[in-house]
Amino acid sequence: MTPGGAPAPEGAVAPTRTDPVAVALADVAGGPVGRHGRPHRWWTPLRVLLALYTVVLTLSVVHHVPCLAGGWGDDQARYGKGCYSDVPYLYTGRGLAEGWWPYADDGGRYQAMEYPVGISYLAYAAGELTRAVAHDGPAEAERRAAAPGEVWGLPGMAEETDSYFLVTAVLLGLAGFGAVWFLARAHRHRPWDALPFVLAPSLLLTGLVNWDLLAVLCVAATLWAWERGRGVTAGVMVGLGTAAKLYPLFLLGPMLVLAVRRRDPRLFLHPLAAAVVTWLLVNAPAYLGSAQRWEVFWTFNADRGADLGSVWLALTHAGASFTPETINAWSWVLFGGACVAVAVLGLVAPEEPRLAQLGLLVVAAFLLVNKVYSPQYVLWLLPLAVLAHPRWRTLLVWQAGEVLYFWMVWAYLAGYLESGSGGTPTYDAAIWVRLAAQLVLVAVVVREVLRPEHDVVRTDPVWPPTVRAVSV
C-alpha cells in the first residue's frame, strides 16, 4: 500500500531487500520481506512510520522526566542525565509567562527573543495555551508585580513551567509528524527512506532541546514539494523555514544549480519569489510591532564568539585566539567557497543531482564552519541526509558521532571533563569526532553525485519519478 492507503506502486522499494544493514537488523523482527510478500491493507508504510515516531516522541519526553521532576535547575539532572532544554527557561525568562507578545514594548522588563520570528510565534502560542489550560501559578498581576528574576520562584510556577514544556513538546511533536509524512511521500516508491529519520538516536535525544523541529518540518516539505513538481510550494516552505531558522534559505542555492542545468530559470525564480514573499509576510507583524526587538536575532548572532561544538571553539581551546569579527569573516569566506564548490559539483556531475544531495552538502558546509554547532543542529541535516543517502551503514556512523558529542557537551558544561590543568581535551576530541563523522557522510554523498551508479535512489528501476520539479 502507498502512504495514503492506495495500492502500492509496482517496484516499491523494501530496504530489507536492498540494504545490507537493514537486512541484518530485520532478523530481530521476522526477517526481510519475502519474495511473495504483500503489503498490509491497513498498516501502510506511512502509518508504521507515524506509529514508530509516536514511540520515539514519547521516549523523548520520558528522557526529560529528570528535569521535569527536578525543576530544570539541577545540574546533575539537566547535564548529568542529558535532559536539558532551552524551552522552559524562556517561559519565564522572556515574559511568556506574563503574556507578553515577544515584539511588544514591555518597558525593558525582559530581554527580547533572540530567535527568528517563527520560533517566537510558536513559543508565544505555547505560552498562551499553557496559561489557558494550566492554573498552577499566581495571577498575572502578581507575576508582573514581581521582579523578572523572581517570577520563576513564585508559588506554582515550577509546575506551570513543566506544563509549558509539555505543551511545546506536543506542538513540536506535530511538526515531527508532518516531517515524517513529507519525507515518506517525497519519493513515491521509497516511503521507507523516512525510517532512518524516525529511528535516528539524535531525533530522540535532541528533538526537544530547542524549537528546531519547526524548521525541519519546512525542509521536509520543501523536499517533498520539489520532487512532486510544486516549485512555488517549495518556495513557500523555504520562506516559512527561513522565518524559523536561517538554514532553509540555503536550499535556494541548489535550486539555482538545478535550474541552470535544465536551462529553465523559472525553476529558480518562482521558488525564489515565493520564498521572499512568504518570509516578508511572516516577518511583517514582528517588524511592525518592534523593529528593534526584531533585529535582536541578527545582532545577537553577529556579536557571538566561538561557541559550543564549533571548530572555532576547539581551536580556541588549543591556544588560538579569534575575535567575533574574525570568526564572522572567515566563516562566511569558507562557507562561500564551499557553496561555489557545491555549485561546480552540481554542474559538472554526469547526471543531474538530487535537491537533497546538494542541500545536504550546503547545510553541512555551513555547520562545519559556523561559530556555534549546538547539539540539536544535527536535526538540520537529518531530513536531507535520509533522502540524499538512504543507506543505513553511513547514517549509523554519522549518528554515532552525534550521540557521542551529545553526551560530551553536557559533561563539558557540568565541568566533568576538565583536566587537572583546566583544559578540556576530551570535549575537544568529541568535537573533532563529530565533525569527522559528518565529513564521512559528506564524502559519500559527493561520491554518489560524481558516480551516480552508486546512488541507490537513482539506480532504482522506478527512477526517475513520473513527476519532477517544475515551476508551479
Backbone hydrogen bonds, N-H to C=O, Kabsch-Sander energy under -0.5 kcal/mol:
donor,donor_aa,acceptor,acceptor_aa,energy
2,T,6,A,-3.5
5,G,2,T,-2.0
12,A,9,P,-1.4
13,V,189,H,-3.0
17,R,14,A,-2.2
18,T,14,A,-0.7
18,T,15,P,-0.6
19,D,15,P,-3.1
23,V,19,D,-2.5
24,A,20,P,-2.1
25,L,21,V,-2.7
26,A,22,A,-1.9
27,D,24,A,-1.1
28,V,25,L,-1.4
29,A,26,A,-1.9
30,G,27,D,-0.7
31,G,26,A,-3.2
37,G,34,G,-1.5
40,H,43,W,-0.5
44,T,42,W,-2.4
48,V,44,T,-2.4
49,L,45,P,-2.6
50,L,46,L,-2.7
51,A,47,R,-2.2
52,L,48,V,-2.5
53,Y,49,L,-2.4
54,T,50,L,-2.0
55,V,51,A,-1.6
56,V,52,L,-2.3
57,L,53,Y,-3.1
58,T,54,T,-2.2
59,L,55,V,-2.5
60,S,56,V,-2.2
61,V,57,L,-2.0
62,V,58,T,-2.5
63,H,59,L,-2.4
64,H,60,S,-0.7
64,H,61,V,-1.1
65,V,62,V,-1.9
68,L,64,H,-2.2
69,A,65,V,-2.9
70,G,66,P,-1.4
71,G,67,C,-0.8
72,W,67,C,-1.6
73,G,70,G,-0.7
75,D,73,G,-0.7
77,A,74,D,-0.7
78,R,74,D,-2.8
79,Y,75,D,-2.1
80,G,75,D,-1.8
81,K,77,A,-1.4
83,C,77,A,-1.1
84,Y,78,R,-1.5
86,D,209,V,-3.1
90,L,86,D,-1.1
90,L,87,V,-0.7
91,Y,87,V,-0.7
91,Y,88,P,-0.7
92,T,88,P,-0.8
93,G,89,Y,-1.6
94,R,90,L,-1.5
96,L,90,L,-0.7
97,A,91,Y,-2.6
98,E,95,G,-1.1
99,G,96,L,-1.4
100,W,95,G,-2.1
104,A,101,W,-2.4
106,D,104,A,-0.8
109,R,106,D,-0.9
118,G,243,A,-3.5
120,S,116,P,-1.9
121,Y,117,V,-3.1
122,L,118,G,-2.0
123,A,119,I,-3.0
124,Y,120,S,-2.4
125,A,121,Y,-2.7
126,A,122,L,-2.5
127,G,123,A,-1.8
128,E,124,Y,-2.4
129,L,125,A,-2.4
130,T,126,A,-2.4
131,R,127,G,-2.5
132,A,128,E,-1.2
133,V,129,L,-1.9
134,A,130,T,-3.1
143,R,139,A,-1.8
144,R,140,E,-2.4
145,A,141,A,-1.3
146,A,142,E,-1.1
150,E,147,A,-2.2
151,V,147,A,-0.7
151,V,148,P,-0.9
153,G,150,E,-0.5
154,L,151,V,-1.6
157,M,154,L,-2.1
160,E,156,G,-1.9
161,T,157,M,-2.7
162,D,158,A,-1.9
163,S,159,E,-1.9
164,Y,160,E,-2.2
165,F,161,T,-2.1
166,L,162,D,-2.2
167,V,163,S,-2.7
168,T,164,Y,-2.5
169,A,165,F,-2.3
170,V,166,L,-1.9
171,L,167,V,-2.1
172,L,168,T,-3.0
173,G,169,A,-2.3
174,L,170,V,-2.0
175,A,171,L,-1.6
176,G,172,L,-2.2
177,F,173,G,-2.4
178,G,174,L,-2.2
179,A,175,A,-2.3
180,V,176,G,-2.4
181,W,177,F,-2.3
182,F,178,G,-2.4
183,L,179,A,-2.5
184,A,180,V,-2.5
185,R,181,W,-1.1
186,A,182,F,-0.5
186,A,183,L,-0.8
188,R,186,A,-0.5
190,R,187,H,-2.1
193,D,190,R,-1.4
194,A,191,P,-1.6
195,L,192,W,-1.7
198,V,194,A,-2.0
199,L,195,L,-2.6
200,A,197,F,-0.9
203,L,200,A,-0.8
204,L,200,A,-1.4
205,L,201,P,-2.4
206,T,202,S,-2.6
207,G,203,L,-1.6
209,V,206,T,-1.6
210,N,206,T,-0.6
214,L,211,W,-1.8
215,A,212,D,-0.6
216,V,212,D,-2.0
217,L,213,L,-2.2
218,C,214,L,-1.3
219,V,215,A,-2.2
220,A,216,V,-2.6
221,A,217,L,-2.3
222,T,218,C,-2.0
223,L,219,V,-2.4
224,W,220,A,-2.1
225,A,221,A,-2.8
226,W,222,T,-2.6
227,E,223,L,-2.1
228,R,224,W,-1.8
229,G,226,W,-1.4
230,R,225,A,-3.2
231,G,229,G,-0.7
231,G,470,V,-0.8
234,A,230,R,-2.3
235,G,231,G,-2.1
236,V,232,V,-2.5
237,M,233,T,-2.3
238,V,234,A,-2.0
239,G,235,G,-2.4
240,L,236,V,-2.5
241,G,237,M,-2.7
242,T,238,V,-2.7
243,A,239,G,-1.3
244,A,240,L,-0.5
244,A,241,G,-1.2
245,K,241,G,-2.9
249,L,246,L,-1.8
250,F,247,Y,-1.9
251,L,248,P,-1.7
252,L,249,L,-1.8
253,G,250,F,-0.8
255,M,251,L,-1.7
256,L,252,L,-2.0
257,V,253,G,-2.0
258,L,254,P,-2.5
259,A,255,M,-2.2
260,V,256,L,-2.4
261,R,257,V,-2.2
262,R,258,L,-1.9
263,R,259,A,-0.8
263,R,260,V,-0.5
264,D,259,A,-2.2
267,L,264,D,-1.7
268,F,265,P,-1.3
269,L,265,P,-3.0
270,H,266,R,-1.9
272,L,268,F,-2.4
273,A,269,L,-2.6
274,A,270,H,-2.3
275,A,271,P,-2.6
276,V,272,L,-2.5
277,V,273,A,-2.5
278,T,274,A,-2.3
279,W,275,A,-2.7
280,L,276,V,-2.4
281,L,277,V,-2.4
282,V,278,T,-2.4
283,N,279,W,-2.2
284,A,280,L,-1.6
287,Y,283,N,-2.6
288,L,284,A,-2.9
289,G,285,P,-1.5
290,S,286,A,-2.3
294,W,290,S,-2.3
295,E,291,A,-1.7
296,V,293,R,-1.0
297,F,294,W,-0.7
299,T,295,E,-2.2
300,F,296,V,-3.1
301,N,297,F,-1.6
302,A,298,W,-1.7
303,D,299,T,-2.0
304,R,301,N,-0.6
307,D,371,K,-2.9
310,S,307,D,-1.7
314,A,310,S,-1.7
315,L,311,V,-2.4
316,T,312,W,-2.1
317,H,313,L,-2.5
318,A,314,A,-1.1
319,G,316,T,-1.6
320,A,315,L,-2.4
327,I,323,T,-2.3
328,N,324,P,-2.7
329,A,325,E,-2.4
330,W,326,T,-2.7
331,S,327,I,-2.7
332,W,328,N,-2.0
333,V,329,A,-2.2
334,L,330,W,-2.8
335,F,331,S,-2.6
336,G,332,W,-2.7
337,G,333,V,-2.3
338,A,334,L,-2.2
339,C,335,F,-2.4
340,V,336,G,-2.1
341,A,337,G,-2.1
342,V,338,A,-2.5
343,A,339,C,-2.4
344,V,340,V,-2.5
345,L,341,A,-2.5
346,G,342,V,-2.7
347,L,343,A,-1.8
348,V,344,V,-2.4
349,A,345,L,-1.3
358,L,354,R,-2.0
359,G,355,L,-2.9
360,L,356,A,-2.2
361,L,357,Q,-1.8
362,V,358,L,-2.1
363,V,359,G,-2.5
364,A,360,L,-2.6
365,A,361,L,-1.9
366,F,362,V,-2.0
367,L,363,V,-2.2
368,L,364,A,-2.3
369,V,365,A,-1.3
370,N,366,F,-1.0
373,Y,308,L,-3.4
377,Y,374,S,-1.7
378,V,375,P,-1.1
379,L,376,Q,-1.9
380,W,377,Y,-1.5
381,L,377,Y,-0.7
381,L,378,V,-0.8
382,L,378,V,-1.3
385,A,381,L,-3.2
386,V,382,L,-2.1
387,L,383,P,-0.9
388,A,384,L,-2.6
389,H,385,A,-2.7
391,R,389,H,-2.6
395,L,391,R,-1.8
396,L,392,W,-2.6
397,V,393,R,-1.9
398,W,394,T,-2.3
399,Q,395,L,-2.5
400,A,396,L,-2.2
401,G,397,V,-1.6
402,E,398,W,-1.6
403,V,399,Q,-2.7
404,L,400,A,-2.3
405,Y,401,G,-2.0
406,F,402,E,-2.5
407,W,403,V,-1.8
408,M,404,L,-2.0
409,V,405,Y,-2.7
410,W,406,F,-1.1
411,A,407,W,-1.9
412,Y,408,M,-2.4
413,L,409,V,-2.3
414,A,410,W,-1.9
415,G,412,Y,-1.1
416,Y,411,A,-2.4
417,L,411,A,-0.7
418,E,415,G,-0.6
419,S,423,G,-3.0
422,G,419,S,-1.8
428,D,424,T,-2.3
429,A,425,P,-2.3
430,A,426,T,-1.8
431,I,427,Y,-1.8
432,W,428,D,-1.9
433,V,429,A,-2.5
434,R,430,A,-2.4
435,L,431,I,-2.4
436,A,432,W,-2.5
437,A,433,V,-2.5
438,Q,434,R,-1.9
439,L,435,L,-2.2
440,V,436,A,-1.7
441,L,437,A,-1.5
442,V,438,Q,-2.3
443,A,439,L,-2.9
444,V,440,V,-2.1
445,V,441,L,-2.0
446,V,442,V,-2.5
447,R,443,A,-2.2
448,E,444,V,-1.9
449,V,445,V,-1.9
450,L,446,V,-2.3
451,R,447,R,-2.4
454,H,451,R,-2.4
455,D,452,P,-1.8
456,V,454,H,-0.7
459,T,455,D,-2.0
460,D,457,V,-1.1
463,W,460,D,-1.7
